[in-house]
């Protein structure tokens, strides 16, 4: 009996097991040495007949499962449940892993290694740790990891993990991280303060609206929207912060602020939005970089608040209406108002409210299949016809580009060009020459536009000020560095957070596309089919 009692006491005071983190460390060491591949490229997805209750011509696409990926998920989940300092250390190593510092070289050489998947799984598990030792260590490195090679990535990952705890006690270190010398860390610190959801974070975020990097200012706006403001002084401070942001020099910040001002049934947001609409007028005295997407978003927010519907290019009508009713108008919180798209160019029924648009057109071999049933025309023919019609309807001066993708990328121009008689004629000739061949490298197309592998840092969308992307495809990825739909979605969402591009999708297949639906839903877009008008 005495022996059993002593054993019980010894177990009670024994240090917690770190077996799971040790196993994950062993796996990671072997992976870094090149002993583990997570993805074996296949010539195409495995296509099998769909279930018997599906349509007669339906097929089901399945991907080759990877036992190595399944093993990694199991080990990461075990380390997360261990929730120890050792687990935090190894998960940070996964979350910040980059075999080659040059991003382009990493993309080219490490398809089989899938480092982006390792980083994502490590970071997701890291944000779920709640142990005191892990939290104290993360708090320390969020501010003080100065390693020349990995310090920025480590501090950013630590900020993300600390924000996910939603613990107000971490406000001070996260606010301190807003002064970090690296914009990437400041972005994560702003996002983390938003995750805390505390009114105490508002002061720090108000200061971040003056950050020299537009990505930090944008993330601060998004974070402010997550802070619950019910007291009148907080409502006024939130409104004042968003009023500053809607006058920002960067259009993605203005767009986000316009969206946020439409939330919360705040009557005081109405005159701010009207003034912003006047400033955003095309060719006016407001701002030289006035954007159509910002104007249409302001109009949508005004309509959601007021129920009135004046066009976005008639700011004077909104101003006159408010002048007459400002003294008496009250918002009806029970009313639901939805903005109707304005007249303008459409692509398969999708309104294109844009100044710079990029069309990503699937040119894989399956696009030669009939659009409906077994009769012509083909999917490609309908895509070509509608693309020609849409480009002809674009306003002169609207910048555009077209990229056809299959195994390779075939751009119309090296960069977006303004529509005029010459560029339209050249574009129509380019569209007529599109041929359907090869597989579907969806990752390459999205990476080209949004820089999804590196979180948007190499985004063509930012360099060319693209605000709208239209993705037309008839299938899921069958080629490329990333085939897993969940990884494509995660990378696209992460990259587009700092870009605010509207990503619309056209499903050229006869079967639903869950990935396309989720991509467009996450990126402020609309999904249509080839039959849409």
C-alpha positions as CSV (number, residue, x, y, z in Angstrom):
1,X,0.0,0.0,0.0
2,X,2.8,2.4,0.9
3,X,4.6,1.6,-2.3
4,X,1.4,2.3,-4.3
5,X,1.0,5.6,-2.5
6,X,4.5,6.7,-3.2
7,X,4.1,5.8,-6.9
8,X,0.9,7.9,-7.0
9,X,2.7,10.9,-5.4
10,X,5.6,10.6,-7.8
11,X,3.3,10.5,-10.8
12,X,1.4,13.5,-9.5
13,X,4.6,15.6,-9.4
14,X,6.2,14.1,-12.5
15,X,6.7,16.5,-15.4
16,X,4.1,16.3,-18.1
17,X,4.9,14.0,-21.0
18,X,6.4,15.6,-24.1
19,X,6.3,12.4,-26.2
20,X,4.1,14.0,-28.8
21,X,6.3,17.0,-29.4
22,X,9.4,14.7,-29.4
23,X,7.8,12.6,-32.1
24,X,6.9,15.7,-34.1
25,X,10.5,17.0,-33.7
26,X,11.9,13.7,-35.1
27,X,9.5,13.9,-38.0
28,X,10.5,17.5,-38.7
29,X,14.2,16.7,-38.5
30,X,13.8,13.9,-41.0
31,X,11.7,16.1,-43.3
32,X,14.3,18.9,-43.3
33,X,16.9,16.4,-44.3
34,X,14.9,15.6,-47.4
35,X,13.8,12.1,-46.2
36,X,10.0,12.8,-46.4
37,X,7.9,13.9,-49.4
38,X,4.4,15.1,-48.8
39,X,3.2,15.2,-52.4
40,X,3.8,13.0,-55.3
41,X,2.9,14.8,-58.6
42,X,0.4,12.8,-60.6
43,X,-0.4,13.3,-64.3
44,X,-4.0,13.9,-63.6
45,X,-6.6,13.5,-60.9
46,X,-8.2,10.1,-60.5
47,X,-11.7,10.3,-62.2
48,X,-14.2,7.6,-61.1
49,X,-17.9,7.3,-61.9
50,X,-20.1,9.3,-59.6
51,X,-22.7,7.8,-57.3
52,X,-25.6,6.0,-59.0
53,X,-28.1,8.7,-58.0
54,X,-26.1,11.5,-59.7
55,X,-26.8,12.8,-63.2
56,X,-25.9,10.2,-66.0
57,X,-22.9,12.1,-67.2
58,X,-21.5,13.1,-63.8
59,X,-18.0,12.0,-62.6
60,X,-16.4,12.2,-59.2
61,X,-12.8,13.5,-59.0
62,X,-10.6,12.0,-56.2
63,X,-7.0,12.9,-55.5
64,X,-4.3,10.4,-54.6
65,X,-4.2,10.4,-50.8
66,X,-0.9,10.9,-49.2
67,X,0.0,8.7,-46.2
68,X,2.8,11.1,-45.4
69,X,0.3,14.0,-45.1
70,X,-2.0,11.9,-42.9
71,X,0.9,11.1,-40.6
72,X,1.9,14.7,-40.3
73,X,-1.6,15.7,-39.4
74,X,-1.7,13.1,-36.7
75,X,1.6,14.2,-35.2
76,X,0.7,17.9,-35.3
77,X,-2.7,17.2,-33.6
78,X,-1.0,15.2,-30.8
79,X,1.5,18.0,-30.2
80,X,-1.4,20.5,-30.0
81,X,-3.1,18.3,-27.4
82,X,0.1,18.0,-25.4
83,X,0.0,21.9,-25.2
84,X,3.5,22.2,-23.7
85,X,6.5,24.5,-24.1
86,X,8.2,21.8,-26.2
87,X,5.1,21.6,-28.4
88,X,5.1,25.4,-28.9
89,X,8.7,25.3,-29.9
90,X,8.4,22.6,-32.5
91,X,5.1,24.1,-33.9
92,X,6.8,27.5,-34.3
93,X,9.5,25.8,-36.3
94,X,6.9,24.2,-38.5
95,X,5.0,27.5,-38.9
96,X,8.1,29.4,-39.9
97,X,9.8,26.7,-42.0
98,X,11.3,28.0,-45.3
99,X,13.9,25.8,-46.9
100,X,15.1,28.5,-49.3
101,X,14.8,32.2,-48.5
102,X,14.1,33.0,-52.2
103,X,10.3,32.4,-52.6
104,X,10.5,31.8,-56.4
105,X,13.1,29.2,-55.9
106,X,11.1,27.5,-53.1
107,X,8.1,27.3,-55.5
108,X,10.1,25.8,-58.2
109,X,12.1,23.2,-56.3
110,X,9.9,22.1,-53.4
111,X,6.7,20.8,-55.0
112,X,7.1,17.4,-53.4
113,X,8.0,18.9,-50.0
114,X,4.9,21.1,-49.8
115,X,6.5,23.5,-47.3
116,X,3.3,25.7,-47.4
117,X,1.3,22.8,-46.0
118,X,3.8,22.3,-43.2
119,X,3.6,26.0,-42.3
120,X,-0.2,26.1,-42.3
121,X,-0.7,23.0,-40.2
122,X,2.0,24.2,-37.7
123,X,0.4,27.7,-37.4
124,X,-3.1,26.4,-37.1
125,X,-2.0,24.1,-34.2
126,X,0.0,26.9,-32.6
127,X,-3.0,29.1,-32.4
128,X,-4.8,26.5,-30.3
129,X,-2.2,26.2,-27.5
130,X,-3.3,27.5,-24.1
131,X,-0.7,26.2,-21.7
132,X,0.9,28.8,-19.5
133,X,4.5,27.8,-20.3
134,X,3.8,28.0,-24.1
135,X,2.0,31.3,-23.7
136,X,4.8,32.9,-21.7
137,X,7.4,31.8,-24.2
138,X,5.3,33.1,-27.2
139,X,4.8,36.4,-25.4
140,X,8.6,36.7,-25.0
141,X,9.5,35.9,-28.6
142,X,6.7,38.0,-30.1
143,X,8.7,41.1,-29.0
144,X,12.3,39.9,-28.7
145,X,13.2,37.2,-31.3
146,X,15.8,39.1,-33.2
147,X,17.2,36.2,-35.2
148,X,18.4,37.6,-38.5
149,X,17.0,34.7,-40.6
150,X,13.9,33.6,-38.8
151,X,13.1,36.3,-36.4
152,X,10.4,38.1,-38.4
153,X,8.5,35.0,-39.2
154,X,8.8,33.8,-35.6
155,X,7.5,37.1,-34.2
156,X,4.6,37.1,-36.7
157,X,3.6,33.6,-35.8
158,X,3.8,34.3,-32.1
159,X,1.5,37.3,-32.5
160,X,-1.0,35.2,-34.4
161,X,-1.0,32.6,-31.7
162,X,-1.3,35.1,-28.8
163,X,-4.3,36.8,-30.5
164,X,-6.1,33.5,-30.8
165,X,-6.1,33.1,-27.0
166,X,-8.5,36.1,-26.8
167,X,-6.9,37.0,-23.4
168,X,-6.9,40.7,-22.6
169,X,-3.8,40.1,-20.4
170,X,-1.8,39.9,-23.7
171,X,-2.9,43.4,-24.8
172,X,0.4,45.1,-23.8
173,X,2.8,42.8,-25.7
174,X,0.6,42.8,-28.8
175,X,0.3,46.6,-28.7
176,X,4.1,46.7,-28.4
177,X,4.4,44.5,-31.5
178,X,2.7,47.3,-33.5
179,X,6.0,49.1,-33.2
180,X,8.0,46.2,-34.7
181,X,10.3,47.2,-37.5
182,X,8.9,44.5,-39.8
183,X,5.5,45.3,-41.5
184,X,4.7,41.5,-41.5
185,X,4.9,41.5,-37.7
186,X,2.8,44.7,-37.4
187,X,0.1,43.2,-39.6
188,X,-0.1,40.1,-37.4
189,X,-0.1,42.2,-34.3
190,X,-3.1,44.3,-35.6
191,X,-5.0,41.1,-36.5
192,X,-4.3,39.7,-33.1
193,X,-5.6,42.8,-31.4
194,X,-8.8,42.4,-33.4
195,X,-9.0,38.7,-32.3
196,X,-8.9,39.8,-28.7
197,X,-12.1,41.7,-29.5
198,X,-11.6,44.0,-26.5
199,X,-12.3,47.7,-26.4
200,X,-8.9,48.0,-24.7
201,X,-7.3,47.2,-28.1
202,X,-9.0,50.2,-29.8
203,X,-6.4,52.8,-28.7
204,X,-3.5,50.8,-30.2
205,X,-5.4,50.2,-33.4
206,X,-6.3,53.8,-33.7
207,X,-2.6,54.6,-33.7
208,X,-1.9,51.9,-36.3
209,X,-4.1,53.7,-38.8
210,X,-1.2,56.0,-39.4
211,X,1.2,53.2,-40.1
212,X,3.3,53.9,-43.3
213,X,2.5,50.4,-44.7
214,X,-1.0,50.1,-46.2
215,X,-1.2,46.4,-45.2
216,X,-1.0,47.4,-41.6
217,X,-3.6,50.1,-42.0
218,X,-5.9,47.7,-43.7
219,X,-5.5,45.0,-41.0
220,X,-6.2,47.7,-38.4
221,X,-9.5,48.6,-40.1
222,X,-10.5,44.9,-40.2
223,X,-9.5,44.5,-36.6
224,X,-11.5,47.5,-35.5
225,X,-14.6,46.0,-37.0
226,X,-14.2,42.9,-34.7
227,X,-14.2,45.0,-31.6
228,X,-17.6,45.0,-29.9
229,X,-18.6,48.7,-29.3
230,X,-21.9,49.2,-27.5
231,X,-21.1,52.1,-25.2
232,X,-21.7,55.5,-26.9
233,X,-18.1,56.7,-26.5
234,X,-16.8,53.5,-28.1
235,X,-19.3,53.8,-30.9
236,X,-18.1,57.3,-31.6
237,X,-14.4,56.3,-31.4
238,X,-15.0,53.4,-33.8
239,X,-16.8,55.7,-36.2
240,X,-14.1,58.3,-36.0
241,X,-11.4,55.7,-36.7
242,X,-13.3,54.4,-39.8
243,X,-13.9,58.0,-41.0
244,X,-10.1,58.4,-41.0
245,X,-9.7,55.1,-42.9
246,X,-12.2,55.9,-45.6
247,X,-10.0,58.8,-46.6
248,X,-6.9,56.7,-46.8
249,X,-4.5,56.9,-49.7
250,X,-4.8,53.2,-50.5
251,X,-8.1,52.0,-52.1
252,X,-8.2,48.6,-50.3
253,X,-8.3,50.5,-47.0
254,X,-11.0,52.8,-48.2
255,X,-13.0,49.8,-49.5
256,X,-12.8,48.0,-46.1
257,X,-13.8,51.1,-44.2
258,X,-16.8,51.7,-46.4
259,X,-17.9,48.1,-45.8
260,X,-17.4,48.5,-42.0
261,X,-19.3,51.8,-41.8
262,X,-22.3,49.9,-43.2
263,X,-22.3,47.6,-40.2
264,X,-23.9,48.3,-36.9
265,X,-27.0,50.5,-37.7
266,X,-24.9,53.6,-36.9
267,X,-26.8,56.7,-38.0
268,X,-23.6,58.8,-37.7
269,X,-22.0,56.8,-40.5
270,X,-24.4,58.2,-43.1
271,X,-22.8,61.6,-43.6
272,X,-19.3,60.1,-43.5
273,X,-20.2,57.8,-46.3
274,X,-21.8,60.6,-48.4
275,X,-18.7,62.8,-48.0
276,X,-16.6,59.8,-49.0
277,X,-18.7,59.2,-52.1
278,X,-18.2,62.8,-53.1
279,X,-14.5,62.5,-52.7
280,X,-14.5,59.2,-54.7
281,X,-16.3,60.8,-57.7
282,X,-14.5,60.0,-61.0
283,X,-12.7,62.9,-62.6
284,X,-13.7,65.2,-59.7
285,X,-11.8,67.3,-57.3
286,X,-11.8,64.5,-54.6
287,X,-8.9,62.2,-55.3
288,X,-6.9,61.3,-58.4
289,X,-7.1,57.5,-57.7
290,X,-10.9,57.3,-57.3
291,X,-12.1,53.7,-57.7
292,X,-15.3,52.3,-58.9
293,X,-15.3,49.4,-56.5
294,X,-15.0,51.8,-53.6
295,X,-17.9,53.9,-54.9
296,X,-20.2,50.9,-55.4
297,X,-19.3,49.7,-51.9
298,X,-20.1,53.1,-50.4
299,X,-23.4,53.1,-52.2
300,X,-24.2,49.5,-50.9
301,X,-23.5,50.6,-47.4
302,X,-25.6,53.7,-47.7
303,X,-28.5,51.6,-49.1
304,X,-28.1,49.0,-46.3
305,X,-28.4,51.8,-43.7
306,X,-31.1,54.0,-45.3
307,X,-33.1,51.9,-47.8
308,X,-32.6,54.6,-50.4
309,X,-31.1,53.8,-53.8
310,X,-29.3,56.5,-55.7
311,X,-26.6,55.6,-58.2
312,X,-23.0,55.7,-57.0
313,X,-22.0,58.4,-59.6
314,X,-24.7,60.7,-58.3
315,X,-23.3,61.8,-54.9
316,X,-25.2,65.0,-55.2
317,X,-28.5,63.2,-54.9
318,X,-27.4,61.4,-51.7
319,X,-26.2,64.7,-50.3
320,X,-29.5,66.5,-51.1
321,X,-31.6,63.7,-49.6
322,X,-29.5,63.8,-46.4
323,X,-29.7,67.6,-46.2
324,X,-33.5,67.3,-46.2
325,X,-33.9,64.5,-43.7
326,X,-30.8,64.6,-41.5
327,X,-32.7,66.2,-38.6
328,X,-35.4,63.5,-38.5
329,X,-34.1,60.3,-40.1
330,X,-33.7,57.2,-38.0
331,X,-32.4,53.8,-39.0
332,X,-34.8,50.9,-38.7
333,X,-32.7,48.1,-37.2
334,X,-35.3,45.5,-38.3
335,X,-35.2,46.5,-41.9
336,X,-33.0,44.6,-44.3
337,X,-31.9,46.5,-47.4
338,X,-29.8,44.9,-50.2
339,X,-28.1,46.9,-52.8
340,X,-29.0,46.0,-56.4
341,X,-26.0,46.0,-58.8
342,X,-25.9,49.0,-61.1
343,X,-26.0,48.9,-64.9
344,X,-22.7,48.1,-66.5
345,X,-20.6,45.3,-68.1
346,X,-21.3,41.8,-67.1
347,X,-19.6,38.5,-67.5
348,X,-22.0,35.6,-67.5
349,X,-24.3,37.8,-65.5
350,X,-21.7,38.9,-63.0
351,X,-21.5,42.7,-62.7
352,X,-18.0,44.0,-63.2
353,X,-17.7,47.1,-61.0
354,X,-14.0,47.6,-61.7
355,X,-11.2,49.8,-62.9
356,X,-8.7,47.0,-63.5
357,X,-9.9,43.5,-64.2
358,X,-7.9,40.2,-64.8
359,X,-9.6,37.3,-66.6
360,X,-8.2,33.9,-65.7
361,X,-9.5,31.5,-68.4
362,X,-9.2,27.7,-68.2
363,X,-7.6,26.5,-71.4
364,X,-7.3,22.8,-70.5
365,X,-8.3,20.0,-72.8
366,X,-11.6,19.4,-71.0
367,X,-12.8,22.8,-72.1
368,X,-13.5,21.2,-75.6
369,X,-16.3,19.2,-74.0
370,X,-19.9,20.3,-74.8
371,X,-21.2,22.9,-72.4
372,X,-24.5,21.0,-72.0
373,X,-25.1,17.3,-72.5
374,X,-23.5,15.9,-75.6
375,X,-24.3,18.6,-78.1
376,X,-22.1,21.6,-79.2
377,X,-21.2,24.3,-78.5
378,X,-18.1,23.6,-76.4
379,X,-17.3,25.2,-73.0
380,X,-14.4,27.0,-74.6
381,X,-16.6,28.4,-77.4
382,X,-19.1,29.9,-74.9
383,X,-16.3,31.3,-72.8
384,X,-14.7,32.9,-75.9
385,X,-18.0,34.4,-77.1
386,X,-18.9,35.9,-73.7
387,X,-15.3,37.2,-73.1
388,X,-15.5,39.0,-76.5
389,X,-18.9,40.5,-75.6
390,X,-17.8,41.5,-72.1
391,X,-14.6,43.3,-73.3
392,X,-16.6,45.1,-76.0
393,X,-18.9,46.4,-73.2
394,X,-16.1,47.6,-70.9
395,X,-15.9,51.4,-70.6
396,X,-13.0,52.9,-72.5
397,X,-10.0,53.4,-70.3
398,X,-10.8,50.4,-68.1
399,X,-7.6,48.4,-67.7
400,X,-7.7,44.6,-68.4
401,X,-5.7,41.5,-69.0
402,X,-6.4,37.9,-70.0
403,X,-4.4,34.9,-68.8
404,X,-5.2,31.5,-70.3
405,X,-4.0,28.6,-68.1
406,X,-3.6,24.9,-68.5
407,X,-0.2,23.3,-67.8
408,X,1.3,26.7,-68.6
409,X,0.3,30.4,-68.4
410,X,-0.4,32.3,-71.6
411,X,-1.0,36.1,-70.9
412,X,-2.5,38.4,-73.4
413,X,-0.1,41.2,-72.3
414,X,2.7,41.4,-69.8
415,X,0.6,43.7,-67.7
416,X,-3.0,45.2,-67.7
417,X,-3.7,47.6,-70.6
418,X,-6.3,50.3,-71.0
419,X,-9.2,49.5,-73.3
420,X,-9.2,51.4,-76.6
421,X,-9.8,50.4,-80.2
422,X,-6.3,48.9,-80.6
423,X,-6.2,46.9,-77.4
424,X,-9.7,45.6,-78.0
425,X,-8.9,44.4,-81.5
426,X,-5.8,42.7,-80.2
427,X,-7.7,41.1,-77.4
428,X,-10.4,39.7,-79.7
429,X,-7.7,38.2,-81.9
430,X,-6.0,36.7,-78.8
431,X,-9.3,35.2,-77.6
432,X,-10.0,33.6,-81.1
433,X,-6.6,31.8,-81.0
434,X,-7.2,30.1,-77.6
435,X,-7.0,26.3,-77.9
436,X,-8.0,23.7,-75.3
437,X,-5.2,21.4,-74.3
438,X,-3.4,20.0,-71.3
439,X,-4.3,19.9,-67.7
440,X,-5.6,22.4,-65.1
441,X,-2.9,24.1,-63.0
442,X,-5.2,26.2,-60.9
443,X,-2.5,27.0,-58.4
444,X,-0.3,28.6,-61.0
445,X,-3.1,30.8,-62.2
446,X,-4.0,32.0,-58.7
447,X,-0.4,32.4,-57.7
448,X,0.3,34.5,-60.8
449,X,-2.5,36.9,-59.8
450,X,-2.5,36.9,-56.1
451,X,0.9,35.6,-55.0
452,X,-0.9,33.0,-52.9
453,X,2.2,30.9,-52.0
454,X,3.8,33.8,-50.2
455,X,0.8,35.4,-48.7
456,X,0.4,38.1,-51.4
457,X,3.9,39.6,-51.2
458,X,4.5,38.9,-54.9
459,X,1.0,39.7,-56.0
460,X,0.6,41.0,-59.5
461,X,-2.7,42.4,-58.3
462,X,-0.9,44.8,-56.0
463,X,1.7,45.8,-58.5
464,X,-0.9,46.5,-61.2
465,X,-3.7,47.7,-58.9
466,X,-6.0,45.0,-60.0
467,X,-9.2,45.1,-58.1
468,X,-11.3,42.4,-59.8
469,X,-10.4,38.8,-61.0
470,X,-12.7,36.6,-62.9
471,X,-11.8,32.9,-62.8
472,X,-13.5,30.7,-65.4
473,X,-12.7,26.9,-65.0
474,X,-14.5,23.6,-65.6
475,X,-12.7,21.6,-63.0
476,X,-10.5,21.2,-60.0
477,X,-6.7,21.3,-60.1
478,X,-5.1,18.4,-61.9
479,X,-1.6,19.8,-62.3
480,X,0.7,22.0,-60.3
481,X,2.4,22.6,-57.0
482,X,-0.8,22.4,-55.0
483,X,-3.7,20.0,-55.7
484,X,-5.4,19.9,-52.3
485,X,-8.5,22.2,-52.6
486,X,-8.3,23.1,-48.9
487,X,-4.7,24.3,-49.3
488,X,-5.6,26.3,-52.5
489,X,-8.5,27.9,-50.5
490,X,-6.3,28.7,-47.5
491,X,-3.6,30.3,-49.5
492,X,-6.0,32.4,-51.6
493,X,-7.8,33.7,-48.5
494,X,-4.5,34.5,-46.7
495,X,-3.1,36.4,-49.7
496,X,-6.3,38.2,-50.6
497,X,-6.8,39.5,-47.1
498,X,-4.2,42.2,-47.8
499,X,-5.4,42.8,-51.4
500,X,-9.2,43.0,-51.1
501,X,-9.6,41.8,-54.7
502,X,-13.1,40.7,-55.7
503,X,-12.7,37.2,-57.0
504,X,-15.6,36.1,-59.2
505,X,-16.0,32.5,-60.5
506,X,-17.6,31.0,-63.5
507,X,-18.1,27.3,-63.3
508,X,-17.8,25.9,-66.9
509,X,-18.6,22.4,-65.8
510,X,-22.0,20.7,-65.6
511,X,-21.3,19.7,-62.0
512,X,-21.1,22.0,-59.0
513,X,-17.6,23.2,-57.8
514,X,-17.4,23.4,-54.1
515,X,-13.9,25.0,-54.3
516,X,-15.0,27.7,-56.7
517,X,-18.0,28.5,-54.5
518,X,-15.8,28.8,-51.4
519,X,-13.2,30.9,-53.2
520,X,-15.7,33.4,-54.4
521,X,-17.6,33.5,-51.1
522,X,-14.3,34.2,-49.2
523,X,-13.2,36.9,-51.7
524,X,-16.3,39.1,-52.0
525,X,-17.2,37.5,-55.3
526,X,-20.1,35.9,-57.2
527,X,-20.3,32.5,-58.8
528,X,-22.1,31.9,-62.0
529,X,-22.4,29.2,-64.7
530,X,-22.1,29.2,-68.5
531,X,-25.8,29.5,-68.8
532,X,-26.0,32.8,-66.7
533,X,-27.0,36.0,-68.5
